[in-house]
Amino acid sequence: MIANPPFYGALEEAGIGIPLDFRGMTGITFIDTVLISQVAPVPEGEWLPLLFHELVHVLRYQELGLEKFVRVYVMGWAAACGRALARHPVGARCVRTRRKVPVSAGAAF
């Protein structure tokens, strides 16, 4: 399981909702580090697409830099409030990139 940051407890005590619950995530990327949950199951055949998705985030971090990535991604995510990933400014680019690059289980990565 990907744990929530320690300060989330203080948010909850103050009556502030958790902005993003990491515990239910299968994977997440921080700059050049990809975390894959050991608890959230990844269906057979979905590991490569998941890894590809997270590696696209690594590229976005490199392209935009940390500050701009966080501003664009987090603010876009917050504004979307759960809308489909394809409607998100950075997420839409990830989806478009994934469509352009065919990925198969036997292909070199």
MOGISUL-V827821 format. One record per pair of residues at least 12 apart in sequence whose ideal C-beta (glycine too) atoms are under 10 Angstrom apart, sorted by the first residue. I is the first residue (numbers start at 1). GAP is how many residues later the second one is. If there is no record, write none. Layout:
I:GAP  I:GAP
This chain:
1:21  1:22  1:23  1:24  1:36  1:37  1:38  1:39  2:19  2:20  2:21  2:22  2:23  2:24  2:25  2:26  2:33  2:34  2:35  2:36  2:37  2:38  3:19  3:20  3:32  3:34  4:14  4:15  4:16  4:17  4:18  4:19  5:13  5:15  5:17  8:12  8:13  8:14  8:15  19:55  19:58  19:59  20:54  20:57  20:58  22:13  22:15  23:14  23:16  23:17  24:13  24:15  24:16  25:12  25:14  25:15  26:13  26:14  26:15  26:16  26:17  26:20  26:21  26:24  26:27  26:28  27:13  27:15  27:20  27:23  27:24  27:26  27:27  27:30  28:26  28:29  29:24  29:25  29:26  29:27  29:28  29:29  29:30  29:31  29:32  29:40  29:44  30:27  30:28  30:31  30:36  31:26  31:27  31:30  31:31  31:34  31:35  31:38  32:23  32:25  32:26  32:27  32:29  32:30  33:21  33:25  33:28  34:16  34:17  34:19  34:20  34:21  34:23  34:24  35:19  36:14  36:15  36:18  45:60  47:58  48:55  48:56  48:57  48:59  48:61  49:49  49:54  51:52  51:58  52:42  52:45  52:46  52:49  52:51  52:57  53:32  53:38  53:41  53:42  53:44  53:45  54:40  55:39  55:54  56:34  56:35  56:37  56:38  56:39  56:40  56:41  56:42  56:45  57:12  57:16  57:33  57:34  57:37  59:34  59:35  59:38  60:12  60:13  60:30  60:31  60:33  60:34  60:37  61:12  63:27  63:30  64:26  69:21  72:16  72:17  72:18  72:21  73:15  73:16  73:17  73:18  74:16  75:14  76:12  76:13  76:14  76:15  76:16  77:12  77:13  77:14
